[in-house]
């Protein structure tokens, strides 16, 4: 009879350990998502800074820089959306 009680304790301790691991994984994912949101938002703000140089309009590579920044901002916005989507998935 004592063997039956021991089996119950082992499965109970395993389920507690499993729940603890799941909670740790959720916390890690939340930290990573928050970090991603913050980093991408800051980088979008940095990309929108206007260059106040007087000779900036004479620069021939301005269009290349414009499209590079535009694409970077689009990618970062997509990463923000993905991080928010993962928040919703964790909540479910």
C-alpha positions as CSV (number, residue, x, y, z in Angstrom):
1,X,0.0,0.0,0.0
2,X,2.9,2.4,0.7
3,X,4.0,2.0,-3.0
4,X,0.7,3.4,-4.2
5,X,1.1,6.6,-2.1
6,X,4.7,7.0,-3.3
7,X,3.6,6.9,-7.0
8,X,1.0,9.7,-6.3
9,X,3.7,11.9,-4.7
10,X,6.0,11.4,-7.7
11,X,3.4,12.3,-10.2
12,X,2.4,15.3,-8.1
13,X,6.0,16.5,-7.8
14,X,6.4,16.0,-11.6
15,X,3.3,18.1,-12.4
16,X,4.5,20.8,-10.1
17,X,7.9,20.8,-11.8
18,X,6.2,20.8,-15.2
19,X,4.1,23.8,-14.2
20,X,7.2,25.6,-12.9
21,X,9.0,25.0,-16.2
22,X,6.0,26.3,-18.1
23,X,5.8,29.4,-16.0
24,X,9.5,30.1,-16.4
25,X,9.1,29.6,-20.2
26,X,6.2,32.1,-20.2
27,X,8.2,34.6,-18.2
28,X,11.2,34.3,-20.6
29,X,8.9,34.8,-23.6
30,X,7.3,37.8,-22.1
31,X,10.7,39.3,-21.3
32,X,11.9,38.7,-24.8
33,X,8.8,40.2,-26.3
34,X,8.9,43.3,-24.2
35,X,12.6,43.7,-25.1
36,X,11.8,43.3,-28.8
37,X,8.9,45.9,-28.6
38,X,11.2,48.4,-26.8
39,X,14.2,47.9,-29.0
40,X,12.2,48.1,-32.2
41,X,10.2,51.2,-31.1
42,X,13.4,53.0,-30.1
43,X,15.0,52.2,-33.4
44,X,12.0,53.4,-35.3
45,X,12.2,56.7,-33.4
46,X,15.9,56.9,-34.1
47,X,15.3,56.3,-37.8
48,X,12.8,59.2,-38.0
49,X,15.2,61.8,-36.9
50,X,15.6,64.6,-39.5
51,X,19.1,65.5,-40.6
52,X,19.5,69.3,-40.3
53,X,22.6,69.6,-42.4
54,X,22.5,72.5,-44.9
55,X,24.1,70.4,-47.6
56,X,21.9,67.3,-47.1
57,X,19.7,68.2,-50.1
58,X,22.8,68.1,-52.4
59,X,23.6,64.5,-51.4
60,X,22.9,62.2,-54.3
61,X,22.5,59.1,-52.1
62,X,19.5,60.6,-50.3
63,X,17.0,58.4,-52.1
64,X,18.9,55.2,-51.3
65,X,19.1,56.3,-47.6
66,X,15.4,57.1,-47.7
67,X,14.4,53.6,-49.0
68,X,16.8,51.9,-46.6
69,X,15.3,53.6,-43.6
70,X,11.8,53.0,-44.9
71,X,12.4,49.3,-45.3
72,X,14.1,49.1,-41.9
73,X,11.1,50.8,-40.3
74,X,8.7,48.4,-42.0
75,X,10.7,45.4,-40.8
76,X,10.8,46.8,-37.2
77,X,7.0,47.4,-37.3
78,X,6.5,43.8,-38.4
79,X,8.6,42.7,-35.5
80,X,6.5,44.7,-33.1
81,X,3.3,43.2,-34.5
82,X,4.9,39.7,-34.1
83,X,5.8,40.4,-30.5
84,X,2.3,41.7,-29.8
85,X,0.8,38.5,-31.4
86,X,3.0,36.4,-29.1
87,X,1.6,38.3,-26.1
88,X,-1.9,37.4,-27.2
89,X,-0.9,33.7,-27.7
90,X,0.6,33.6,-24.2
91,X,-2.5,35.1,-22.7
92,X,-4.7,32.3,-24.2
